[in-house]
Amino acid sequence: MMQQGDDTQQRPKDGSASADERLEGALATLANSNDAADLKAGAQMLYLYCLNMSKNPSVPRYRKIYTNNATFKNKVGNFAKAGELLVAVGFEERDGRRRIRTTAATTTR
């Protein structure tokens, strides 16, 4: 239930899911699509990507993830539905080099 004054839960006027709903859905899908051992290794890497981006939003190297990178492939690439989580937190797939970059500047709270 939405608390008074909390606009982060409001559904956009076009009927699409809110950012919070997309993130919750991506996390649930991730948890249900992977075994615990894979989830632990991949989740640590996903957390690091998000942490670096949120703490350093103006640093270009933290605003993109090269999906052809060996570390990404080994820890996240085989992780079912990891892409959905990255999209939910603001990354999008771009160009032929298969990198993912943020769509907008991220600010820290």
Secondary structure, 3 states (H helix, E strand, C coil): CCCCCCHHHCCCCCCCCCHHHHHHHHHHHHHHHCCHHHHHHHHHHHHHHHHHHHHCCCCHHHCEEECCCHHHHHHHHCCCCHHHHHHHCCEEEECCCCEEEECCCCCCC
